[in-house]
Amino acid sequence: MNEHAHPTLIVERRDAIAGLVVQEGAARVSELAERFDVSPATVRRDLETLEDRGTLRRVHGGAVAVERDREVGQTSPAPSSQGSSSRSAQAVRMGEAVVDMIAGGETIFLGPGALCLEVARSLQGHGRVTVVTNGLEIAHWLATHTEHRLIITGGQVEDRDLALVGRLVRDALSSLRADRVILELGGVSAVEGLTQDSLPQAEIARVLLETGSKIVVVVPPERVGRVAAAPVGPITSADAVVTSREAPSAYLWDLSEVGVEIVLA
């Protein structure tokens, strides 16, 4: 089995899986593993990433296309549970809200993650900018859909969201001069500050906080007020927090009380 595929091939495999699920309406993990010559665990990670994008919804043993949930007898999740279609709409809004902050000619650093991918998509048609990224999926999309100047850091690939991490990234970022740093984090709390689920990505984020750039944190609404595993920095390190209007108002109020700019999409 090809468990160590080139990052571009991983992107292509996930695109192929998404197209297959949309076309067929559903697919089983075992069938996808055999078709793409990877392990079931790899397929499950692919499905998790695709669900985060809103392309499909995972069910026991496989996945179904979002638009066919009702046809296969699945009950759509309540709005409060942040179902995949709801997340997709939120992600698009948040991506557009971030891009509204960016002026033509700026140099931006764009981190990995599903929300940052929506930022990249919203840059299509935007005045030309320079994008520095350690997200291979984001780099692939920008290179194939836009004419923005693109700079990719080196580093080791973290398979979860195709993030580049490690010493090569830190060395590349030590001389970074960006107008704006855009990061997707796993937790934002007025008390506990900025946190991340991935330890290697948290380390990269801490380096970025020291660059002197404007820091824009993008966070899903259900993670506002949440504390993830690895600390990144105090909440005052962020110049703005972008989330959606579904975020809990109590936590948003706490953030505003400490002087953080909040942008609700």
Secondary structure, DSSP 4 states (H G I P E B T S, - for coil): ---S--HHHHHHHHHHHHHHHHHHSEEEHHHHHHHHT--HHHHHHHHHHHHHHTSEEEETTEEEEGGGTTTTTPPPPPGGG--HHHHHHHHHHHHHHHHTTPPTT-EEEE--SHHHHHHHHHTTTSPP-EEEESBHHHHHHHHHH---EEEE---EEETTTTEEESHHHHHHHTT---SEEEEE-SEEETTTEEEES-HHHHHHHHHHHTS-PEEEEE--GGGBT---SEEEE-GGG-SEEEE-TTS-HHHHHHHHHTT-EEEE-
